[in-house]
Amino acid sequence: MTNKGIIIFSPSKYSLYTLCVAKMCLDQKIPIAGIIVLKLFNFQRFKSEFRRDGDRLLKKIWKKIFLKEKAYTNKRFNIVNLKQTLNLDDSNIVNFARKNKIELIFCNNFNNSKIEKFLKKIKPEIALFTGGGIIKNKIINNFKIGIVNCHMGLLPDYRGMDVVEWPILEKNFKKLGLTTHLMDTGIDTGKIIQKKVYKLKSKISIKNIRNDYETLMCNLLIEAYFKLRNDEKLLTQNFSDGKQYFIMHKKLKHYANMNIRKKK
C-alpha cells in the first residue's frame, strides 16, 4: 500500500482537537497531504448547526472560538495539557500548516466542488475527521480506504447526539466509551475500527468525562490510522443492533448528572 499522506478535516482553524491530531501525526511520521478547514463566518453553516443544536451552539461558539484554551479551567488532564505535552506552541492551524509546509484549504462546507477537485488531484487513501458536519458520498468516495471519525459513544449501541449523557441517564454505566469508525452516508453506521470502554470513576462530572474523551479521541484517531494501514479486520455494524439518540433536553441532563453523583 502506498502512503501519499492523509487529509485532516477540521471544523475551525482554532480547533485544539485538529492541532493535537496534526502534531501527533507528524510525531508518528504520518505524512499530511492537506488540511481542509471550514471557514468560521458562514451563514449557511450557522443556520444548519443552529437548527440542530439550538442555543447550545452559541455556548459552543463562545467556548471554541472566543475562550479557546481559557475554557479549560479544572485540574484534570485535558486537551490543553495534551497540547503542552506535545510541545505544540501554535495557536491555530494556519500557523501550524505554514510552519510545517502543509497545504491548507478553506471552504464553506466539506462537500463543495473545490474540495472534490482537490481530492481527485491528490488521490488520498485515508482522512482523519476532527469535526465539521456531514460528509457526502461524492467526497467519501475519493478515499481508497476511507474517512475515520471518533464517536463519543460505543457503537452500535449509542449512535447520534449526546451519547455521553444518554448511557448515564439510563444507568448503563458500562456502555460509556468511544468508537473509531469509517464514515458513510448514515449517522455513525460505518464499519467499526476500534472500541474503547471508559471506566467511570466516582466523584466525576459529565463535563470532566467529556474532557477526558477529548484527549482519548486524539490517540484513538492515530491508532485507527495504523490499524487501517495494517489491514486489520473491521466490524460491520448491524443497524438493528443499535439505537439512534438525539439531543437531550436540559431537564434530562439534570437527571443524568444526578445519576452520576449517586453512583459509587
LOVO-14879 format. One line per field, with one value per residue: residue in three letters; y, x, z of N, C-alpha, C in turn; residue number from 1. Coordinates in steps of 0.02 Angstrom, whole numbers, plus 50000, padded with zeros to 5 digits. Atoms other than C-alpha are relative to their C-alpha. Last residue first. Layout:
BEGIN
miti	(ALA/...) $
n_north	(Y/...) $
n_east	(X/...) $
n_up	(Z/...) $
ca_north	(Y/...) $
ca_east	(X/...) $
ca_up	(Z/...) $
c_north	(Y/...) $
c_east	(X/...) $
c_up	(Z/...) $
donu	(NUM/...) $
//
This chain:
BEGIN
miti	(LYS/LYS/LYS/ARG/ILE/ASN/MET/ASN/ALA/TYR/HIS/LYS/LEU/LYS/LYS/HIS/MET/ILE/PHE/TYR/GLN/LYS/GLY/ASP/SER/PHE/ASN/GLN/THR/LEU/LEU/LYS/GLU/ASP/ASN/ARG/LEU/LYS/PHE/TYR/ALA/GLU/ILE/LEU/LEU/ASN/CYS/MET/LEU/THR/GLU/TYR/ASP/ASN/ARG/ILE/ASN/LYS/ILE/SER/ILE/LYS/SER/LYS/LEU/LYS/TYR/VAL/LYS/LYS/GLN/ILE/ILE/LYS/GLY/THR/ASP/ILE/GLY/THR/ASP/MET/LEU/HIS/THR/THR/LEU/GLY/LEU/LYS/LYS/PHE/ASN/LYS/GLU/LEU/ILE/PRO/TRP/GLU/VAL/VAL/ASP/MET/GLY/ARG/TYR/ASP/PRO/LEU/LEU/GLY/MET/HIS/CYS/ASN/VAL/ILE/GLY/ILE/LYS/PHE/ASN/ASN/ILE/ILE/LYS/ASN/LYS/ILE/ILE/GLY/GLY/GLY/THR/PHE/LEU/ALA/ILE/GLU/PRO/LYS/ILE/LYS/LYS/LEU/PHE/LYS/GLU/ILE/LYS/SER/ASN/ASN/PHE/ASN/ASN/CYS/PHE/ILE/LEU/GLU/ILE/LYS/ASN/LYS/ARG/ALA/PHE/ASN/VAL/ILE/ASN/SER/ASP/ASP/LEU/ASN/LEU/THR/GLN/LYS/LEU/ASN/VAL/ILE/ASN/PHE/ARG/LYS/ASN/THR/TYR/ALA/LYS/GLU/LYS/LEU/PHE/ILE/LYS/LYS/TRP/ILE/LYS/LYS/LEU/LEU/ARG/ASP/GLY/ASP/ARG/ARG/PHE/GLU/SER/LYS/PHE/ARG/GLN/PHE/ASN/PHE/LEU/LYS/LEU/VAL/ILE/ILE/GLY/ALA/ILE/PRO/ILE/LYS/GLN/ASP/LEU/CYS/MET/LYS/ALA/VAL/CYS/LEU/THR/TYR/LEU/SER/TYR/LYS/SER/PRO/SER/PHE/ILE/ILE/ILE/GLY/LYS/ASN/THR/MET) $
n_north	(50009/50061/50053/49981/50009/50071/50029/49977/50037/50066/49991/49993/50068/50033/49976/49941/50011/49951/49931/49953/49931/49954/49937/50012/50020/49942/50017/49990/49970/50030/49954/50014/50037/50041/50070/50012/50002/50061/50057/49994/50023/50074/50022/49987/50052/50062/49985/50000/50069/50022/49961/50027/50061/49978/49974/50059/50029/49954/50013/49969/49970/49929/49962/49994/49945/50023/49950/49990/49990/49974/50015/50014/49985/50057/50029/50068/50045/49966/50004/49951/50014/49962/49968/50034/49974/50046/49968/50013/49937/49985/50041/49972/50052/50037/50068/49993/49981/50060/50049/49993/50003/50070/50002/49942/49935/49958/49929/49988/49965/50022/50068/50052/49998/49986/50028/49957/50026/49944/49967/50037/50071/50031/49981/50047/50062/49986/49975/50054/50039/50006/50059/50015/49953/49962/49971/49950/49998/49935/49995/50065/50024/50070/50033/49985/50038/50070/50007/49992/50059/50054/49982/50023/49959/50035/50052/50067/49988/50010/49975/49982/49983/49962/50042/50004/50069/50019/49960/50023/50067/49996/49963/50048/50019/49983/49964/49930/49967/49942/50010/50060/49982/49954/50042/50033/49947/49992/49986/49999/50064/50027/50049/49972/50058/50037/49975/50038/50046/50020/49942/49946/50022/50040/49961/49949/50035/50018/49937/49980/50032/49951/49948/49992/50062/50042/49973/50023/50072/50017/49979/50046/50065/49997/50031/49957/49985/49929/49961/49964/49965/49991/49938/49971/49965/49940/50007/50006/50072/50034/49985/50031/50071/50005/49985/50057/50057/49985/50004/50070/50032/50064/49998/49991/49931/49956/49960/49955/49987/49937/49997/49950/49934/49953/49938/49940) $
n_east	(49941/49963/50021/49980/49929/49982/50019/49951/49939/50007/49998/49929/49972/50025/49963/50030/50034/49980/50004/50017/49983/50056/49990/49969/50050/50039/50069/50055/50059/50063/50049/50070/50036/50055/49981/49939/50020/50039/49954/49960/50043/50001/49934/49996/50037/49961/49940/50018/50002/49930/49965/50011/49960/49931/49990/49999/49933/49953/50005/50057/49983/49989/50045/49975/50028/50012/49978/50046/49964/50040/49980/49929/49966/49963/49945/50017/49961/49977/50044/50054/50040/50061/49999/50035/49976/49994/49987/49938/49966/50004/49950/49933/49965/49960/50028/50071/50002/49988/50054/50053/49967/49992/49999/49981/50033/49987/50017/50051/50058/50042/49984/50044/50000/50068/50003/50030/50006/49994/50057/50018/49994/49950/49934/49978/49977/49935/49957/49967/50039/49962/50011/50062/50019/50061/49999/50053/50019/50010/50032/50026/49980/50020/49948/49932/49989/49992/49936/49947/50001/49970/49930/49961/50003/50028/49954/50021/50062/50061/50058/50056/50059/50050/50059/50007/49984/49936/49948/49993/49972/49930/49967/49977/50051/50066/50041/50008/50035/49957/49976/49958/49937/49966/49974/49940/49949/49969/50047/49963/49991/49933/49994/49976/49981/50060/50023/49968/49946/49962/49979/49972/49951/49946/49965/49961/49945/49952/49969/49949/49937/49958/50035/49978/49986/50059/50048/49981/50006/50071/50031/49977/50032/50069/50037/50058/50038/49997/50061/50027/50059/50050/50038/50004/50063/50000/50056/49977/50001/49956/49931/49985/49987/49933/49950/49998/49967/49930/49963/50002/49946/50017/49981/49928/49981/50059/50002/50057/50034/50037/50070/50016/49999/50017/49962/50042) $
n_up	(49956/50012/49954/49932/49995/50002/49935/49952/50015/49970/49927/49983/50000/49939/49941/49969/49936/49949/50023/49947/50018/49990/49964/49935/49951/49979/50018/49954/50033/49981/49974/50017/49948/50027/49991/50040/50071/50010/50005/50061/50055/49998/50022/50072/50036/50003/50038/50071/50024/50005/50051/50067/50006/50005/50067/50044/49996/50032/50071/50033/50065/49992/49957/49932/49962/49932/49951/49945/49937/49945/49931/49998/49937/49972/50038/50020/49958/49939/49941/50006/50059/50013/50065/50054/50065/50057/50065/50036/50016/50071/50034/49992/50037/49950/49999/49982/49929/49959/50003/49949/49934/49980/49926/49960/49999/50058/49991/49949/50029/50056/50022/49973/49927/49974/49933/49949/49931/49952/49969/49939/50014/49957/50025/50052/49970/49968/50053/50036/50048/50062/50042/50034/50052/49991/49933/49993/49930/49969/49934/49977/49934/49991/49959/50023/50062/49982/49965/50050/50042/49962/49989/50057/50061/50058/50024/49978/49964/50038/49964/50043/49961/50039/50014/50073/50020/49972/50033/50070/50000/49982/50054/50050/50049/49974/50049/49981/50056/50016/50068/50000/49969/50046/50053/49973/49995/50065/50054/50063/50033/49989/49946/49936/49960/49982/49935/49946/50022/49941/49960/50040/50049/49973/49948/50035/50033/49948/49977/50049/49980/49965/49964/49931/49965/50006/49952/49933/49996/50003/49937/49947/50012/49978/50054/50010/49939/49984/50011/49942/50026/49946/49998/50067/50009/50042/50045/50070/50016/49952/50018/50065/49987/49970/50052/50046/49966/49988/50064/50021/49962/49968/49929/49997/49987/49995/49938/50004/49936/49998/49979/49950/50032/49947/50001/50000) $
ca_north	(50245/50314/50448/50592/50504/50482/50663/50723/50616/50689/50866/50813/50753/50927/51008/50902/50779/50799/50638/50453/50318/50139/49990/49807/49837/49934/49786/49860/49787/49756/49793/49672/49746/49799/49862/50036/50032/49986/50120/50255/50193/50211/50393/50426/50339/50450/50611/50539/50497/50680/50738/50596/50651/50825/50746/50644/50803/50892/50739/50760/50646/50595/50408/50336/50275/50161/50216/50070/50090/50022/50002/50003/49993/49997/50144/50174/50331/50428/50355/50414/50327/50368/50236/50201/50243/50209/50289/50239/50230/50070/50004/50148/50096/50199/50253/50436/50390/50296/50450/50582/50533/50490/50670/50650/50504/50320/50228/50038/50016/50085/50141/50329/50487/50443/50452/50475/50399/50440/50298/50168/50225/50398/50495/50400/50496/50662/50614/50508/50659/50723/50783/50911/50996/50884/50809/50687/50592/50551/50397/50344/50510/50535/50701/50778/50696/50763/50943/50933/50867/51004/51142/51057/51078/50941/50994/51157/51343/51303/51337/51228/51216/51131/51079/51163/51126/51308/51361/51218/51256/51442/51412/51276/51398/51448/51359/51313/51124/51044/50883/50887/51066/51014/50868/50990/51094/50934/50892/50821/50862/51023/51117/51279/51229/51367/51476/51367/51435/51569/51655/51524/51357/51412/51556/51458/51308/51418/51495/51322/51264/51392/51271/51122/51053/51206/51311/51197/51220/51408/51434/51332/51428/51595/51557/51655/51523/51448/51259/51187/51055/51003/50932/50794/50753/50624/50507/50505/50473/50648/50719/50632/50682/50864/50850/50764/50896/51041/50965/50935/51108/51180/51362/51349/51278/51120/51023/50881/50805/50726/50590/50567/50477/50314/50170/50000) $
ca_east	(48982/48849/48739/48832/48819/48632/48604/48701/48590/48437/48495/48532/48351/48293/48405/48329/48446/48490/48451/48489/48483/48486/48594/48583/48457/48585/48703/48877/49019/49175/49343/49487/49661/49737/49898/49871/49694/49756/49889/49761/49645/49784/49808/49621/49618/49755/49663/49498/49571/49615/49439/49357/49435/49361/49192/49205/49251/49094/48991/49054/49167/49161/49175/49266/49188/49297/49278/49266/49370/49305/49406/49387/49198/49124/49007/48838/48876/48738/48722/48812/48974/49115/49240/49239/49329/49222/49223/49157/49017/48917/48968/48874/48703/48614/48491/48532/48716/48701/48615/48738/48895/48789/48731/48692/48689/48726/48735/48727/48816/48935/49002/48987/49089/49123/49298/49288/49399/49374/49402/49515/49537/49471/49382/49221/49197/49186/49048/48971/48929/49015/48905/48969/49129/49229/49403/49392/49551/49569/49642/49692/49720/49702/49798/49703/49535/49545/49573/49430/49310/49362/49328/49167/49086/49054/49164/49072/49113/49293/49473/49613/49783/49933/50061/50233/50262/50273/50131/50020/50047/50020/49857/49803/49792/49881/50043/50151/50137/50264/50159/50141/50076/49942/49896/49878/49760/49666/49632/49719/49607/49639/49488/49499/49481/49383/49540/49611/49484/49379/49323/49310/49283/49198/49093/49049/48993/48889/48805/48776/48687/48553/48483/48593/48522/48438/48581/48704/48617/48592/48772/48838/48732/48787/48973/49095/49213/49275/49285/49460/49532/49708/49823/49943/49992/50130/50120/50292/50221/50272/50195/50031/50034/50051/49901/49795/49839/49800/49637/49573/49627/49516/49562/49564/49390/49290/49442/49454/49629/49693/49825/49986/50025/50071/50070/50000) $
ca_up	(52198/52080/52158/52075/51906/51921/51974/51822/51711/51797/51756/51578/51567/51619/51488/51348/51264/51081/50986/51004/50870/50933/50893/50846/50706/50605/50601/50605/50504/50609/50531/50509/50521/50355/50436/50365/50434/50608/50595/50557/50694/50823/50771/50784/50953/51024/50982/51042/51213/51243/51200/51297/51461/51438/51402/51561/51655/51594/51642/51819/51919/52102/52071/51921/51759/51656/51476/51354/51197/51032/50872/50683/50664/50489/50460/50545/50646/50556/50381/50224/50272/50392/50444/50630/50791/50944/51116/51286/51412/51399/51570/51650/51584/51716/51578/51613/51614/51449/51373/51435/51340/51188/51175/50989/50867/50890/51056/51047/50879/50930/51098/51112/51084/50901/50828/50640/50507/50322/50199/50121/49940/49980/49842/49880/50043/49949/49825/49964/50071/50228/50371/50494/50549/50663/50682/50536/50491/50307/50223/50047/49957/49768/49755/49608/49643/49821/49764/49638/49770/49890/49764/49709/49879/50006/50152/50179/50169/50122/50173/50104/50189/50109/50239/50242/50427/50482/50366/50424/50609/50588/50496/50619/50763/50924/50881/51032/51022/51137/51129/51318/51304/51180/51294/51439/51333/51286/51468/51621/51770/51865/51800/51700/51518/51431/51435/51295/51169/51257/51096/50959/51047/51208/51143/50985/51089/51202/51050/50975/51133/51088/50959/50917/50754/50679/50748/50657/50489/50510/50565/50419/50294/50371/50356/50463/50529/50367/50375/50364/50248/50300/50166/50117/50296/50315/50466/50545/50720/50778/50619/50652/50835/50783/50666/50799/50929/50812/50749/50926/50981/50843/50811/50620/50634/50597/50532/50405/50401/50240/50245/50150/49989/50075/49953/50000) $
c_north	(49962/49997/49936/49946/50020/49989/49927/49973/50019/49956/49932/50008/50001/49929/49965/50018/50066/49993/50047/50071/50046/50070/50041/50063/49989/49983/50056/49973/50005/50037/49964/50049/49995/49957/49951/49928/49986/49993/49934/49940/50003/49973/49923/49977/50011/49946/49937/50014/49998/49929/49977/50036/49971/49940/50026/50023/49937/49970/50046/49981/50029/50033/50074/50043/49999/50059/49976/50050/50016/50007/50029/49977/49979/50022/49944/49965/49926/49948/50039/49996/50050/49974/50035/50037/49958/50037/49946/50033/49984/50069/50011/49961/50019/49940/49955/49931/50008/50014/49936/49943/49999/49991/49929/49985/50049/50069/50040/50072/50022/49924/49979/49932/49951/49995/50024/49965/50053/49972/50058/50032/49958/49924/49967/50018/49954/49936/50019/50026/49949/49952/50003/49940/49982/50044/50048/50027/50059/49990/50073/50007/49933/49972/49926/49959/50009/49956/49926/49990/50002/49936/49943/50014/49976/50040/49968/49948/49935/50016/49992/50022/50024/50008/50042/49950/49987/49931/49977/50038/49976/49932/50005/50035/49957/49982/50012/50042/50072/50038/50056/49988/49941/50020/50043/49955/49972/50057/50014/50008/50009/49933/49969/49948/50024/49941/49964/50022/49963/49957/49981/50057/50058/49988/49961/50041/50050/49966/49987/50064/50021/49970/50047/50052/50010/49935/49960/50027/49975/49925/49979/50017/49949/49932/49995/49979/50037/50015/50073/50038/50030/50043/50001/50065/50034/50029/50063/49983/49987/49925/49965/50011/49962/49928/49994/50011/49940/49941/50011/49991/49926/49969/49934/50003/50005/50074/50047/50036/50049/50005/50070/50003/50056/50071/50046/50062) $
c_east	(50053/50063/50040/49982/50025/50075/50021/49986/50055/50061/49995/50008/50074/50026/49978/50039/49974/49957/50019/50003/49976/50024/49937/50004/50029/49950/49956/49934/49944/49942/49934/49953/49926/49966/49946/50022/50060/49978/49964/50046/50038/49959/50004/50067/50000/49966/50041/50061/49987/50004/50072/50042/49994/50048/50071/50012/50007/50070/50048/49999/49937/50025/50021/49951/50026/49981/49981/50031/49949/50044/49950/50020/50073/50042/50035/50057/49986/50032/50029/49950/49942/49965/49934/50011/49967/50031/50007/50001/50064/50026/50000/50055/50075/50036/50035/49968/49928/49997/50014/49949/49946/50050/50008/49998/50028/49969/50023/49977/49948/49995/49950/50023/49950/50001/49936/50006/49970/49986/50018/49941/49978/50001/50056/50068/50032/50029/50069/50050/50044/49963/50044/50001/49939/49983/49940/50001/49952/49983/49993/49958/49969/50023/49986/50052/50072/50013/50014/50069/50056/50003/50037/50074/50049/50000/49978/50044/49968/49939/49938/49941/49946/49936/49949/49945/49989/50023/50070/50056/50014/50034/50075/50035/50031/49944/49930/49959/49986/49973/50048/50031/50049/50068/50039/50033/50065/50051/50039/49949/50039/50012/50069/50010/50033/50015/49936/49976/50030/50061/50042/50027/50036/50055/50060/50041/50046/50061/50051/50035/50056/50065/50048/49961/50010/50008/49935/49952/50015/49989/49927/49967/50019/49965/49927/49962/49936/49954/50012/49937/49963/49944/49952/49962/50000/49930/49997/49943/50020/50004/50050/50073/50015/50018/50071/50054/50006/50037/50075/50040/50005/50062/49990/50025/50076/50017/49940/49994/49943/49970/49971/49926/49989/50007/49978/50044) $
c_up	(49961/50043/49992/50051/50069/50011/50004/50070/50049/49988/50035/50076/50017/50005/50064/50064/50028/50062/50057/49972/50056/49984/50006/50043/50070/50055/50028/49971/50051/49966/50014/50033/49984/50053/49978/50004/49955/49927/49992/49991/49933/49942/49998/49972/49925/49959/49991/49956/49925/49973/49992/49948/49929/49992/49990/49928/49957/50001/49961/49926/49969/49935/50003/50041/50072/50044/50069/50049/50054/50062/50050/50070/49997/50061/50036/49963/49984/50045/50058/50057/49999/49937/49988/49934/49946/49941/49946/49932/49962/49983/49924/49964/49999/49968/50051/50007/50023/50075/50040/50000/50053/50057/50027/50075/50050/50012/49940/50004/50052/50000/49947/49976/50031/50076/50033/50068/50046/50069/50046/50035/50059/49988/50040/49970/49948/50029/50027/49947/49963/49953/49937/49954/49959/49941/50010/50071/50009/50073/50020/50063/50018/50068/50015/50039/49975/49939/50015/50031/49948/49959/50037/50007/49947/49935/49935/49967/50025/50043/49956/50043/49952/50041/49962/49979/49926/49975/50023/49964/49929/49996/50013/49941/49945/49951/50029/49951/50020/49939/49977/49932/50000/50028/49950/49949/50028/49998/49936/49943/49934/49967/50001/50054/50064/50045/50023/50069/50060/49981/50061/50042/49965/49948/50026/50050/49964/49971/50054/50023/49953/50026/50035/50040/50075/50039/49998/50053/50071/50009/50002/50066/50054/49992/50022/49937/49985/50059/50018/49981/50059/49971/50059/49999/49932/49991/49956/49952/49927/49986/50047/49981/49936/50014/50026/49946/49953/50031/50011/49936/49981/50034/50036/50072/50003/50007/50002/50067/49987/50070/49990/50014/50050/49973/50056/50000) $
donu	(264/263/262/261/260/259/258/257/256/255/254/253/252/251/250/249/248/247/246/245/244/243/242/241/240/239/238/237/236/235/234/233/232/231/230/229/228/227/226/225/224/223/222/221/220/219/218/217/216/215/214/213/212/211/210/209/208/207/206/205/204/203/202/201/200/199/198/197/196/195/194/193/192/191/190/189/188/187/186/185/184/183/182/181/180/179/178/177/176/175/174/173/172/171/170/169/168/167/166/165/164/163/162/161/160/159/158/157/156/155/154/153/152/151/150/149/148/147/146/145/144/143/142/141/140/139/138/137/136/135/134/133/132/131/130/129/128/127/126/125/124/123/122/121/120/119/118/117/116/115/114/113/112/111/110/109/108/107/106/105/104/103/102/101/100/99/98/97/96/95/94/93/92/91/90/89/88/87/86/85/84/83/82/81/80/79/78/77/76/75/74/73/72/71/70/69/68/67/66/65/64/63/62/61/60/59/58/57/56/55/54/53/52/51/50/49/48/47/46/45/44/43/42/41/40/39/38/37/36/35/34/33/32/31/30/29/28/27/26/25/24/23/22/21/20/19/18/17/16/15/14/13/12/11/10/9/8/7/6/5/4/3/2/1) $
//
